[in-house]
């Protein structure tokens, strides 16, 4: 079910009334928003459009002063958050989960190596806790 009319009407008014400083809309399919990413900033109770920047590779970018991040629509249409301070994209949920799994596997491997080393030291008559 589409919330287009609510997003562009009632919600916008409610958010302005509540003092929400920035309001972004993203249409992943490009069916009802052109451009796909639009941003508004609140000035004296009214929303005004934020100007997107077009990067040389076709990426569209809008800077969020509230978040300290850029919202970017890549040429493939995906929305990503970019940290201009570090020059890096924030990880997607999938990327963060993969990094967590990788770190857990590395931790597990290190723990197993430490246990093997401790067992080898004990075989040699060395108390690993004394080291």
C-alpha positions, 0 to 999 in steps of 0.5 A: 500500500502506498503512503505517497499522499501521507508522506507528502501531505499530513506527515510532513505537516505533523513533522514540521509541527513537531520541529523535525529539522530534516525530512527525507523521502526516498523512492527506491523504484523511482515510480513517484519521486523525481529525483528518487531522493528528496530532502527538506529542511525546517526553517521557521516552521516550514519545510524548504527543499534541500539541493542535491549534488550530482557527483561525477559518477552519477551519484546523487547526494544530499547532506544532512546537517542533523546526522552529519552524513550524506544520503547518497543514491548510487547509480544502481539506485541504492540508498547509502549513508556516507560519512564525509569526515571518514570518506567511507560509507556506513555499513549496510545491515548485511555488511555489518552482519558479515563483518560481525560473523568474520570477527567472531570466526577470527576470535574463535580461531584465536581462542582455539590457537591459544588453547592448543599452545597452552596444551603444548606448553603443558606437554613440555612441563611449562605452566602456561599461567606462569608466563 
